Protein backbone atom coordinates (compact mmCIF):
# COMPACT_ATOMS: atom_id res chain seq x y z
CA UNK A 1 0.00 0.00 0.00
CA UNK A 2 1.23 3.51 -0.84
CA UNK A 3 2.25 5.13 2.47
CA UNK A 4 0.76 8.43 1.24
CA UNK A 5 -2.67 6.81 1.38
CA UNK A 6 -2.22 6.14 5.10
CA UNK A 7 -0.94 9.70 5.64
CA UNK A 8 -3.95 11.13 3.83
CA UNK A 9 -6.33 8.93 5.83
CA UNK A 10 -4.79 10.17 9.10
CA UNK A 11 -4.94 13.74 7.83
CA UNK A 12 -8.70 13.48 7.32
CA UNK A 13 -9.09 11.86 10.75
CA UNK A 14 -7.15 14.64 12.45
CA UNK A 15 -8.67 17.58 10.56
CA UNK A 16 -12.24 16.28 10.40
CA UNK A 17 -12.84 16.96 6.72
CA UNK A 18 -11.43 16.35 3.26
CA UNK A 19 -11.11 20.12 2.67
CA UNK A 20 -9.07 20.77 5.82
CA UNK A 21 -6.87 17.73 5.18
CA UNK A 22 -6.15 18.92 1.65
CA UNK A 23 -5.05 22.29 3.00
CA UNK A 24 -2.65 20.82 5.58
CA UNK A 25 -1.29 18.21 3.17
CA UNK A 26 -0.83 20.84 0.44
CA UNK A 27 -2.76 18.86 -2.14
CA UNK A 28 -6.15 19.33 -3.81
CA UNK A 29 -9.42 18.11 -2.36
CA UNK A 30 -9.79 15.97 -5.48
CA UNK A 31 -6.49 14.26 -4.66
CA UNK A 32 -7.64 13.57 -1.09
CA UNK A 33 -10.89 12.07 -2.37
CA UNK A 34 -9.05 9.91 -4.89
CA UNK A 35 -6.60 8.64 -2.29
CA UNK A 36 -9.33 7.72 0.20
CA UNK A 37 -11.30 5.99 -2.54
CA UNK A 38 -8.16 4.05 -3.53
CA UNK A 39 -7.57 3.06 0.07
CA UNK A 40 -11.17 1.95 0.56
CA UNK A 41 -10.95 -0.20 -2.57
CA UNK A 42 -7.74 -1.85 -1.34
CA UNK A 43 -9.21 -2.52 2.11
CA UNK A 44 -12.61 -3.53 0.79
CA UNK A 45 -14.55 -1.31 3.20
CA UNK A 46 -15.82 2.21 3.67
CA UNK A 47 -13.71 4.37 5.98
CA UNK A 48 -15.60 7.69 6.14
CA UNK A 49 -19.13 9.01 6.01
CA UNK A 50 -19.11 12.53 4.56
CA UNK A 51 -21.68 15.13 5.57
CA UNK A 52 -22.12 18.90 5.53
CA UNK A 53 -19.81 19.52 8.47
CA UNK A 54 -16.98 17.23 7.35
CA UNK A 55 -16.25 13.51 7.53
CA UNK A 56 -16.67 11.01 10.34
CA UNK A 57 -15.15 7.57 10.66
CA UNK A 58 -17.13 4.41 10.10
CA UNK A 59 -16.61 1.46 12.44
CA UNK A 60 -14.10 0.04 9.97
CA UNK A 61 -12.41 3.43 9.79
CA UNK A 62 -12.06 3.49 13.58
CA UNK A 63 -10.43 0.06 13.49
CA UNK A 64 -8.00 1.15 10.77
CA UNK A 65 -6.65 4.19 12.68
CA UNK A 66 -4.04 2.30 14.77
CA UNK A 67 -2.90 0.35 11.70
CA UNK A 68 -2.46 3.51 9.64
CA UNK A 69 -0.60 5.18 12.50
CA UNK A 70 1.71 2.19 12.84
CA UNK A 71 2.36 2.14 9.09
CA UNK A 72 3.38 5.80 9.01
CA UNK A 73 5.48 5.59 12.15
CA UNK A 74 7.30 2.48 10.89
CA UNK A 75 8.02 4.12 7.55
CA UNK A 76 9.35 7.30 9.18
CA UNK A 77 11.50 5.25 11.55
CA UNK A 78 12.98 3.38 8.57
CA UNK A 79 13.72 6.65 6.77
CA UNK A 80 15.40 7.96 9.89
CA UNK A 81 17.48 4.89 10.71
CA UNK A 82 18.51 3.64 7.26
CA UNK A 83 21.23 5.38 5.18
CA UNK A 84 19.88 7.78 2.59
CA UNK A 85 20.33 7.13 -1.12
CA UNK A 86 22.75 10.08 -1.30
CA UNK A 87 25.02 8.40 1.21
CA UNK A 88 24.04 10.62 4.11
CA UNK A 89 23.62 9.50 7.68
CA UNK A 90 20.64 9.42 10.01
CA UNK A 91 17.58 11.55 9.33
CA UNK A 92 16.00 13.73 11.99
CA UNK A 93 12.82 15.67 11.25
CA UNK A 94 12.19 18.76 13.37
CA UNK A 95 9.30 21.19 13.39
CA UNK A 96 8.80 24.69 14.69
CA UNK A 97 6.25 27.45 14.71
CA UNK A 98 7.06 30.39 12.45
CA UNK A 99 8.03 32.85 15.17
CA UNK A 100 10.31 30.39 16.96
CA UNK A 101 12.32 29.81 13.79
CA UNK A 102 13.96 33.24 14.08
CA UNK A 103 16.44 32.52 15.45
CA UNK A 104 16.10 29.52 17.80
CA UNK A 105 15.37 26.90 15.14
CA UNK A 106 18.12 28.34 12.95
CA UNK A 107 20.64 28.25 15.80
CA UNK A 108 19.63 24.67 16.64
CA UNK A 109 19.99 23.52 13.03
CA UNK A 110 23.32 25.31 12.61
CA UNK A 111 24.72 23.65 15.73
CA UNK A 112 23.48 20.22 14.64
CA UNK A 113 25.23 20.49 11.28
CA UNK A 114 28.40 21.67 13.01
CA UNK A 115 28.50 19.12 15.81
CA UNK A 116 27.08 16.11 13.94
CA UNK A 117 27.68 16.72 10.21
CA UNK A 118 26.58 13.18 9.28
CA UNK A 119 22.95 14.02 10.16
CA UNK A 120 20.39 14.48 7.43
CA UNK A 121 18.02 17.12 8.82
CA UNK A 122 14.56 18.11 7.62
CA UNK A 123 12.93 21.22 9.05
CA UNK A 124 9.20 21.91 8.83
CA UNK A 125 7.54 25.20 9.75
CA UNK A 126 3.83 25.19 10.53
CA UNK A 127 1.16 26.16 13.06
CA UNK A 128 1.55 24.51 16.46
CA UNK A 129 -1.49 22.23 16.32
CA UNK A 130 -0.49 20.89 12.91
CA UNK A 131 3.04 20.20 14.15
CA UNK A 132 1.79 18.25 17.13
CA UNK A 133 -0.54 16.19 14.95
CA UNK A 134 2.45 15.26 12.78
CA UNK A 135 4.41 14.37 15.88
CA UNK A 136 1.62 12.09 17.06
CA UNK A 137 1.56 10.19 13.78
CA UNK A 138 5.33 9.87 13.52
CA UNK A 139 5.87 12.48 10.79
CA UNK A 140 8.05 14.57 13.13
CA UNK A 141 10.64 13.58 15.71
CA UNK A 142 10.35 16.75 17.81
CA UNK A 143 8.77 20.19 17.60
CA UNK A 144 9.08 23.63 19.18
CA UNK A 145 5.69 25.16 20.00
CA UNK A 146 4.19 27.92 22.12
CA UNK A 147 1.02 26.15 23.26
CA UNK A 148 1.74 22.51 23.99
CA UNK A 149 -0.97 19.86 23.91
CA UNK A 150 -0.60 16.99 26.37
CA UNK A 151 -1.04 13.45 25.04
CA UNK A 152 -0.29 10.12 26.73
CA UNK A 153 2.74 9.25 24.56
CA UNK A 154 4.23 12.71 24.12
CA UNK A 155 6.77 14.37 26.41
CA UNK A 156 6.22 18.10 26.95
CA UNK A 157 9.30 19.97 28.15
CA UNK A 158 9.12 23.60 29.19
CA UNK A 159 12.22 24.77 27.35
CA UNK A 160 12.35 28.47 28.20
CA UNK A 161 10.32 31.62 28.77
CA UNK A 162 10.44 34.73 26.69
CA UNK A 163 8.99 38.08 27.70
CA UNK A 164 6.79 40.13 25.41
CA UNK A 165 7.33 43.85 25.96
CA UNK A 166 5.72 46.89 24.39
CA UNK A 167 8.07 48.98 22.25
CA UNK A 168 7.63 51.97 19.96
CA UNK A 169 9.49 53.06 16.86
CA UNK A 170 11.80 56.05 17.06
CA UNK A 171 9.98 57.27 13.93
CA UNK A 172 6.66 57.63 15.78
CA UNK A 173 4.27 55.75 18.05
CA UNK A 174 1.31 55.39 15.70
CA UNK A 175 -0.32 53.12 14.69
CA UNK A 176 -0.72 50.48 17.37
CA UNK A 177 0.48 47.32 15.64
CA UNK A 178 -1.25 44.16 16.80
CA UNK A 179 0.97 41.07 16.69
CA UNK A 180 -0.87 37.80 17.23
CA UNK A 181 1.23 35.81 19.71
CA UNK A 182 -1.45 33.20 20.29
CA UNK A 183 -4.66 32.61 22.24
CA UNK A 184 -3.21 33.05 25.73
CA UNK A 185 -1.60 36.37 24.76
CA UNK A 186 -4.82 37.57 23.13
CA UNK A 187 -6.82 36.88 26.26
CA UNK A 188 -4.30 38.47 28.62
CA UNK A 189 -3.70 41.45 26.34
CA UNK A 190 -7.37 42.29 25.93
CA UNK A 191 -7.94 42.13 29.68
CA UNK A 192 -4.93 44.32 30.48
CA UNK A 193 -5.32 46.74 27.57
CA UNK A 194 -8.99 46.83 26.54
CA UNK A 195 -8.45 50.17 24.80
CA UNK A 196 -6.07 48.40 22.38
CA UNK A 197 -8.53 45.64 21.45
CA UNK A 198 -9.51 47.42 18.22
CA UNK A 199 -6.95 46.59 15.55
CA UNK A 200 -6.30 48.78 12.53
CA UNK A 201 -3.04 47.03 11.61
CA UNK A 202 -2.29 43.44 12.56
CA UNK A 203 0.28 40.76 11.77
CA UNK A 204 0.43 37.07 12.60
CA UNK A 205 4.22 37.03 12.08
CA UNK A 206 6.37 38.88 14.62
CA UNK A 207 9.45 39.43 12.41
CA UNK A 208 7.34 41.08 9.71
CA UNK A 209 5.65 43.36 12.24
CA UNK A 210 9.05 44.30 13.66
CA UNK A 211 10.31 45.19 10.21
CA UNK A 212 7.29 47.47 9.79
CA UNK A 213 8.10 49.34 13.00
CA UNK A 214 11.74 49.75 12.03
CA UNK A 215 10.99 51.02 8.55
CA UNK A 216 7.84 53.02 9.28
CA UNK A 217 6.45 53.77 12.74
CA UNK A 218 4.20 52.29 15.39
CA UNK A 219 3.93 50.56 18.74
CA UNK A 220 3.52 46.87 19.53
CA UNK A 221 4.53 43.83 21.56
CA UNK A 222 7.69 41.91 20.72
CA UNK A 223 10.07 39.43 22.33
CA UNK A 224 12.48 41.21 24.64
CA UNK A 225 15.57 39.28 23.53
CA UNK A 226 14.82 39.98 19.87
CA UNK A 227 14.41 43.75 20.22
CA UNK A 228 17.18 44.38 22.75
CA UNK A 229 19.80 45.57 20.24
CA UNK A 230 17.26 47.95 18.67
CA UNK A 231 16.54 49.38 22.12
CA UNK A 232 20.26 49.82 22.70
CA UNK A 233 20.75 51.58 19.36
CA UNK A 234 17.73 53.86 19.80
CA UNK A 235 15.84 52.49 16.80
CA UNK A 236 13.14 51.40 19.27
CA UNK A 237 12.18 52.65 22.73
CA UNK A 238 10.52 50.85 25.62
CA UNK A 239 6.99 52.04 26.43
CA UNK A 240 6.97 53.01 30.10
CA UNK A 241 4.50 51.33 32.48
CA UNK A 242 3.19 48.93 29.81
CA UNK A 243 2.38 45.42 31.10
CA UNK A 244 4.64 42.51 30.20
CA UNK A 245 3.49 39.09 29.10
CA UNK A 246 5.16 35.70 29.45
CA UNK A 247 5.71 33.72 26.25
CA UNK A 248 6.80 30.13 26.97
CA UNK A 249 8.45 27.82 24.46
CA UNK A 250 7.85 24.07 24.74
CA UNK A 251 9.71 21.15 23.22
CA UNK A 252 7.50 18.14 22.44
CA UNK A 253 8.77 14.71 21.43
CA UNK A 254 7.88 11.01 21.86
CA UNK A 255 8.02 9.98 25.51
CA UNK A 256 8.96 6.31 25.18
CA UNK A 257 10.38 6.05 21.66
CA UNK A 258 13.04 8.75 21.66
CA UNK A 259 16.03 7.25 19.82
CA UNK A 260 19.65 7.95 20.87
CA UNK A 261 19.86 10.24 17.83
CA UNK A 262 16.87 12.26 19.00
CA UNK A 263 18.14 12.45 22.58
CA UNK A 264 21.47 13.81 21.33
CA UNK A 265 19.62 16.34 19.17
CA UNK A 266 17.61 17.49 22.19
CA UNK A 267 20.75 17.88 24.30
CA UNK A 268 22.22 20.13 21.62
CA UNK A 269 19.06 22.25 21.74
CA UNK A 270 19.32 22.60 25.51
CA UNK A 271 22.91 23.76 25.08
CA UNK A 272 21.83 26.38 22.52
CA UNK A 273 19.11 27.68 24.85
CA UNK A 274 21.51 27.79 27.81
CA UNK A 275 23.95 30.02 25.96
CA UNK A 276 21.54 32.97 26.28
CA UNK A 277 23.08 34.77 23.30
CA UNK A 278 21.72 37.98 21.83
CA UNK A 279 19.22 36.72 19.30
CA UNK A 280 19.21 39.92 17.26
CA UNK A 281 22.89 39.56 16.47
CA UNK A 282 22.18 36.39 14.51
CA UNK A 283 20.82 38.62 11.77
CA UNK A 284 23.22 41.55 12.17
CA UNK A 285 23.77 42.79 8.62
CA UNK A 286 23.93 46.16 6.93
CA UNK A 287 20.24 46.99 6.61
CA UNK A 288 17.35 47.20 9.08
CA UNK A 289 15.28 44.99 6.77
CA UNK A 290 17.62 42.03 7.18
CA UNK A 291 18.17 42.65 10.87
CA UNK A 292 14.45 42.75 11.51
CA UNK A 293 14.09 39.05 11.05
CA UNK A 294 15.79 38.40 14.38
N, C-alpha and C positions, 0 to 999 in steps of 0.2 A: 504493500500500500504506500502511495506517495505520502511522505511525512507532512507535506503542506496541507493535505486534506485533514489530518488530525489537528494541525495548528488552526486551520480555519474553523473547524468544529468547536475547538476550545474558545476561539475568539467570539463566536456567536453566543456560546454559553456565558462567557464573562460579560459581554456587552449587552446581551438581552435582545438583540435584533440583528438582522442581516445588514442593515444600513450602517449601524454603529460599528459593526465588525469590519465592514469594508473600509471605513474611514481609518480605523486604527491599524489595519493591515496594509493600508495604502494600495488597495486594489479596488476594482469596480464592484458594485452590488451584483452585477451579472456574473462576475467571476466567483463571488461567494456562493451564489445560488447554484452555479454549475458544479462547484467543488462539493457542496453538500449533497447534491443529487448524485454525483459520482460515488461519494462515500456510502450513501444509502443503498445504491445499487450493489456495491461490493459486499455490504453487510447483510443485504436482503431484508432490511427493515426501515421503518420511518423513524427519524431521529428528532424532528421538530414539528410542532404545530404552529403555523404562522397565523397571526391575527393583527388587528389594527394597531396594537400597542407594541408589537415586536414578535418574538418567537419564544415558545416555551418547549421544554424537553418532553418527549414522550417517555414512557416507562423504559423502552429500549435505549433511548437517548441517555437517561439517567444511569443505566447500567454501563454504558459505553464511556462515560466520563473518566473513571479511573484508568481504563485501558488507554484512552487517548493521551491522558496525562503521562502515563508510564512510557508510552511510545516516544513522546516529545522529549521527555527527560533523558531517556536512554540514548536517543540520537544526539542530543546536545552534549551528554557526557562523553560519547564516542568522539565527537568533533573536538572536544576539549583535550582528551587524553591521547588521541592518536596523532602521529606526525602529520602535518599538512602536506599537500601535494607539492608546495613550493619548497619543501625542506625545512620549514620553520619548526618551532618547538610547540609547547603547550599553548592552548587557546584559552583566554580568559575573557569573558564578556561582561562589561560593566555598564551600568546605566546611571544617569543623573538628570535631575531637573535642570531646566535651562539656566536659571540664575546661579545654581551651584557650580556650573561649568566654568565660570569666570571668577576666580582662577583655580578653585580647589581641584576640580576634575583634571584640568590641564596640568597642574603641578603633580598630581598623583600619577597621571599617565607618563609624564616626563621622567619621573623618578623610577617608575617601573622599567621603562626602556633603558635607562641608565644602569640600574642595579641588576636587572635580569634581562639582558638583551635577547635571549632565546625565546622569550614570550611572544606569542601572537596575541594581540590585544584588539578587541572590538569594542568601541564606545557607542552607546545609544543615548540620545537625548530625547526626553519625552516628559509628559505630565506625570506627576507622582503616582496616581492611581494606576495608570497604564504600565508604569515601570514595575509596580508591585505585582500586578497580574502576570507580567512576563516572568517575574522571579518565581511566582508560585508554580508556573507550568514548566519551569526549567529553561526558559529562553534567556535568562540572565543569571549570572553567578552572584552578583551583589549590586546594590543600588544606593545612591545618595538621594534622600528625599527630605522634605520639610515637615510633612505630616505623615507619620508612619502609621500603618495599619497592622494590628497584631493578629497573627494567625498561629495555629498550633505548631507548625513546622518551620516557622521563620523566626530568626533571632533579630531583635531590634536593639541596636546599640546607640545610645545618645552620644554622638561623636563630639559635638561642641555647640556652643551658643554664640550667636552673633547678636549685635544690638542694632536696632533700627533707630536712627536719629534724624531729626528734621534739620535740613540744611537749605540755604538759599543761595542763589547765584549772585556773584559780585556785580552782574549786569542788571539786576533788578529782582524783586521778590514776587512779581506776578508773571504768570498765573500760578495758582496752586496746582501742582502736578500730582495726580493720584497714581501711585504705583501699587499694583495688586500683588501683595506679598502673601496671599492666601486667606482662607476663611477665618482663621483665628485672628490674624491681623485686622481683617475687615471689621470683625465684631468689636475688638478692643479699640480700634481707631474711631469707629463711629460713636462709641460710648464716651470716649475721652474728648473727642473733637467733633461734636455734632454739627457745628457750623461749617465743617469741611466735608460734610457728607455729599454735598452737591458737587459733581465732577464735570468740569468743562474741558479738561484735558487729562486723559488717562492712558497708562501703558500697562501691559502685563509682562514686560521685560525690563528689569531694573537697569541693565547697562544702556539700553536705548534711551530710557528716561534721563539717565545721568548725562548722556551725551547732549540731550536737548538743553538741560540746565547750563552746561558748560558753553554751548554755542549760542544760546539765546538768553533766556532768563527764566526765573520761576523758583518755587519752593516745593520741597517734597521730602519723603522719607527714603533713606538709603542706608546700606550697611556701613557701620562706623569704620571698619577696617578698610573698606574699599574707598571711602572718601577722605581718609585721613591726610593723604599727601595734598589733596586739593584744598583742604582746610589750612594746611601749613603754608601753602603757596599763596593763599588769599583768593583763589579762584572761586571758592565756596566759603560761606560763613555759617557757623552754628546758630540756629534760632534759639534765643534765650528762653528758658522756662517752658520749652515744649516737652511733652511727655516722651519717654523712651519706650520701646517695645522689644521684647525678647524674640529672637528668631532662631530656634534650634535646628540643627542639622542631624539627621539620623542615618546610620548605616544599617541596611537590612540585607540579610543573607541567610542561606539555609542553616537551620540549627544543628541538624544531625549529620548532614551530608557534605559539610565543608571539607574539600580536599586539601592536602598539604599545600598545593599551589595557591588555592584561595586564601588559606590562612596566612601564607607569606605575603600575598598581595594586601591583605588587610593590615598586617603589621607595618608595611611600608606606608599605607595611608595614615596610620596612627602617628608614625614618625613625622610625616609631612605636616599634620595638624599641630603636633607638639612644637614645631619650629617657630610658630607664631610670627612668620615673616610679614612684611608689609605687602599686602596683596596688590596694591596699586602699582608697585614697582615692577610687577610681572609684565605690565604693558607699557612701561616707560619708554616712549618713543618721541618723535619730534613734534607731533601734533596732538591737540586735545582730543581729536576724533578717535585716534588710535588708543590714547590713554584711557578714554572713557569706558572702554570695555573691561576695565578691571573690576 
